[in-house]
Amino acid sequence: MPNKCLSLAIHGGAGALAERDYTAELAHMRGLVEAGRDALRAGAAALEVAVETVAALEASGLYVAGRGASPNSAGRFELDASLMDGPTRRVGAVAALVGFASPIRAARAVMEKTPHVLLAGDGAAAFAAAEDLEQIGPEWFTPVGWGGAPRLATGTVGCVALDETGALAGATSTGGVRGKLPGRVGDSPIVGAGVWADETVAVSCTGVGEYFLRIAAAAQLALRMRLAGQSVGDAAAAVLADIGSLGGSGGLIALTAKGEIALPFTTAGMKRAALAPDGTITAEVF
């Protein structure tokens, strides 16, 4: 019997500015949720929807991922991404990828075309080129958002999805923090820290990645649910409290196999949108 809890959530990064107008981002995210809803209703797999949604977030130039990425301290654009398929626990990831438009598509190729989980740096670029993924130069990136708004230092993107078979998937992509050291890798391409999906819950994280790495944020949330019996809301709150106790901040999106959604954050705001099982779509920043 088809699952009637079709659900979807996306984020465009924690760390919003109260004085900035996010009309373009909210409209864009709502449109992506609508497209994801239609795809899920047509029978698309959660993994497919998660990848395509994150690829669209990357291509928009509205977030600090893909085209909107911030340069590192050497002026280069190093991109990270990961995805995870809940039913199979298959994973793909790339880190410090230079010269390609869509790190999430590169991560999917790692999952589907190699026996590996993560490729980084020159090796990731050579693999992406061999897979004929779209190559770009530094002029492709947008130094500011649409409308000339100032670029945030952070703004990871992500998607979690639940399809008609009950399968969950999660995907995360980022350009990292502005001015990072060359070769710096945060939580986004690290399975268990920036992304997770299993039979119970899918998670995508955003914030100061070093803190999410230190507590294995995404996997910790899943284990709190599985081993401690916590609800998704309680597990998410506990994870962010753990990060806060270390001096970090951020947010996450989490979606359960029952269609329950958690979208918590400890920053001033987080760009986010979601499709509830009843068909309701919400899009918010603060």
C-alpha positions, 0 to 999 in steps of 0.5 A: 500500500502506498505511503500516505505520509509523503513529506519533504523539508529543505533548508537554505542555511542557518544564520539569517540577518534581521535587516535582510529581505528574504522574499526571493529565497522564500519564494524559491524554496516554496517553489522547490517544495511544490516541485518536490511534492509533485514528484513524490506524488508521481512516484519519485524516490526520496533519494531522487527528490533530495538530489534534484532539490539540492541541485536546484538550491545550488544552481540558484545563487541564493545560498552559500552553496553551489553558485552562491558559495563563498571563496576561501582565504586563497580566493578559491571556491571549494565545495562539499556535499553528501547524500544518504539513502535510508533503506540501503544506507548507501552514501556518496560525498565529495569534499573540497571540490573545485571547478564543478557546478553541482557537488551534490550530483558529484556526490551521487556519482560517487555513490552510484559509480564507485565502491567509495563513500567520499572523494576529496580535492583533486581526486574528486575533481578528476572523478567528476570530470570523468563523469562529464559533470558540468565544469565551471570557472570562478567567474560563474560564482555570484559574489552577492545574492539577488538584488545586491544583498550582502552575502552571508558567511554561511548558508548550507543547503539541504533536503530530506524526503519521504516517498510513497514506499516509506523510504527516507533520504537526506542531502546536504551541500555547502560552499563552507564558511567565508574565508576558510583555510584552503582544504577546510572541510566541515560537517556537510560532506561527513556522513553522521555529522552533516547528513543522515538517513536510515529507516527511522529519520533523515537529517540535514544540518547547517551551522558552524560545521566544526561543532556538528562534527564534534558531536556527530550531530546527524547520527546522534539525532537518529540514535537518540530516537532509536536507542533512547526512544526520544521523539524527533523534536526532543532529539533535535533539541538535545543535539542543538543543546549539545552543540550550544554547550560547546559554544556552537550554533546552527540548525537542522531539518529532520523528517521521520518515516511517519512524516513528522518534521522538526526544523529547529535552530539556535541562530537568529533565523534559518531559511526553511520550507516544508511539506507536511503529510496533509499537503500544507506547505510552509516557508519561513526564515525567522 
